[in-house]
Every structure is written in C-alpha cells, then in structure tokens.
C-alpha cells in the first residue's frame, strides 16, 4: 500500500471525493496518526495519513 502524508486526513478525503474518488476505509486514529484508504476515479488504491499530534 502506498501512503501519502497529508496535513488533514478529513480534508484530504473531501478533496478525493470532489475529484471523483471514493473512501474505501473510513478515517481512524492509529499509533502512527489518522489514516484512511481511498481509491481514485480509475480504482487505484492508496492511503492518506496525518501524522500524530
């Protein structure tokens, strides 16, 4: 799985949806930060992660 670090996971999910992608795994807090899995409009999957606060 490819991870992209983002400043705000929830905002990144809104942007993914705005651009035609969709959320596969809802955002959740982990020891490594807030993470969610998404797919782009073509179906390619990746995760976005916001570092721990």
N, C-alpha and C positions, 0 to 999 in steps of 0.2 A: 504494500500500500504506500502511495506517495502522500506525504503530509506537507501542507503549506502553512507557515506561521502567519497569523493574521492579528491585527490589533484588537478586533472584537468579533468573536465567533458568531454571535447572533446577527450582527450587521452583515457579515460575510454571507450568511445563509439567505438574508433578504436579497442581497445582490445576486446570488446564484439563481434564485427564483425569478428575479427581474430579467435575467438574461436567458431564461428558458430551461434552466437546470432544475433539479429537484433533490430534496433531502432523503437520504436512504436510512440514516441513523440519527435520531434526534440528538441535539447537543446535550452533553453531560460533563460533569466535573470529574476529572481523574487526577491522580497524583502529579501528572505532567502538565495539567491545565485543562481548559474547557475545549472539548473536541466534538466534531460531528463529521459524518461521512455523507458525501454528496455525489451526484452524477451530473455531468454536463449534458447539453442537449443531444449529443451523439451517444451518450451512455457511458462515457469514460468515468470511472470512479476515482475519487481522491478524498482525502480528509483535510479539514482545516482545524488548526489548533491555536488557541490563545494561551500564551504562557501563563504559569501560575502567578497569582497576585501576591 
